[in-house]
Amino acid sequence: MPKSVLIVDDTNFMRKMLRDLLSEHYDVVGEAENGKECLEKVKEDNPDLITLDVIMPEMDGLEALSKLKERDEDQKVIMVTSVGQHEKITEAMKKGAEGYIIKPFDEEKVLEEIEKALGS
């Protein structure tokens, strides 16, 4: 059975790009526009992995990551960021993120990071 993924990004276009890329290899169980929505969706969908945008309104990726790890320290999370967000990525890795992917997406690198995080 394919692993399940929840995509969290405040930009519809980015969610669609990730969904198109990931749905060939994984079961995309849901999408969320911000960290707050992500926390609700996780309870419903129980994904194996979450792709989490760093910068979003209402609740950013770092705050959402902290809350996800409080809820379940084994939750696999890959941060999604733009070039130049090195400080935030370093902080996310310290908080327990399994890895990160950079926009614009390099399909091979995205799949590589996700496989690494899922241990497959």
C-alpha positions in Angstrom: 0.0 0.0 0.0 1.4 3.4 -0.9 2.4 5.8 1.9 0.0 8.7 2.6 1.0 12.3 2.3 -0.7 15.6 3.5 0.3 18.7 1.5 0.4 22.0 3.4 1.0 25.2 1.5 -0.8 28.6 1.5 -0.5 28.7 -2.3 -3.0 26.7 -4.4 -0.5 26.5 -7.3 2.2 25.0 -5.1 -0.2 22.5 -3.6 -1.2 21.5 -7.1 2.4 21.1 -8.3 3.2 18.9 -5.3 0.0 16.9 -5.6 0.7 16.2 -9.3 4.3 15.2 -8.5 3.5 13.1 -5.5 0.2 11.4 -6.5 2.2 9.2 -9.0 4.1 7.6 -6.1 2.1 8.2 -2.9 -1.5 8.5 -1.7 -2.2 12.2 -1.3 -4.8 12.1 1.5 -5.4 15.8 1.8 -4.3 19.4 1.6 -4.3 22.4 4.0 -3.6 26.1 3.5 -2.0 26.8 6.8 -0.6 25.3 10.0 -3.9 25.5 11.8 -5.8 23.6 9.1 -2.9 21.1 8.9 -3.4 20.2 12.6 -7.1 19.5 12.0 -6.4 17.5 8.8 -3.8 15.3 10.5 -6.4 14.1 13.0 -8.7 13.1 10.2 -6.2 11.8 7.6 -3.4 10.4 9.8 -0.8 10.8 7.0 2.6 9.0 7.0 4.3 12.2 5.9 3.5 15.9 5.8 5.0 18.4 3.4 4.9 21.7 5.4 5.5 25.1 3.9 7.6 27.3 6.2 5.9 30.7 5.6 2.1 30.7 5.8 -0.6 33.0 7.4 -2.4 32.2 10.6 0.1 29.5 11.8 3.5 29.2 10.0 5.3 25.9 9.3 7.7 26.2 12.3 4.8 26.6 14.8 2.8 23.8 13.1 5.9 21.5 13.2 6.3 22.1 17.0 2.7 21.2 17.6 2.8 18.1 15.3 5.9 16.8 17.1 4.2 17.5 20.5 1.2 15.4 19.3 3.3 12.6 17.8 7.1 12.8 17.9 7.3 10.1 15.2 5.3 12.2 12.7 7.4 12.6 9.5 7.6 16.1 8.2 9.4 17.6 5.3 9.6 21.4 5.2 9.0 23.3 2.0 10.8 26.6 1.5 12.0 29.2 -0.9 15.7 29.8 -1.5 17.2 32.0 1.2 15.3 30.6 4.2 18.4 28.8 5.6 17.8 30.0 9.2 14.3 28.8 9.3 15.3 25.4 7.8 18.0 25.0 10.4 15.5 25.8 13.1 13.0 23.3 11.6 15.6 20.5 11.5 16.4 21.2 15.2 12.6 20.9 15.9 12.6 17.4 14.3 11.8 17.9 10.6 13.1 15.0 8.6 14.3 17.1 5.7 13.4 20.0 3.3 12.6 20.7 -0.3 13.2 24.0 -2.0 10.9 25.9 -4.4 11.0 25.8 -7.4 10.8 22.0 -7.1 13.3 19.7 -8.6 11.2 16.5 -9.0 14.1 14.1 -8.3 15.2 15.9 -5.2 11.6 16.1 -3.9 11.1 12.3 -4.3 14.5 11.6 -2.8 13.8 13.7 0.3 10.4 12.0 0.8 11.8 8.5 0.3 14.6 9.3 2.8 12.1 10.6 5.4 9.8 7.6 5.0 12.8 5.2 5.1 11.8 3.6 1.8 
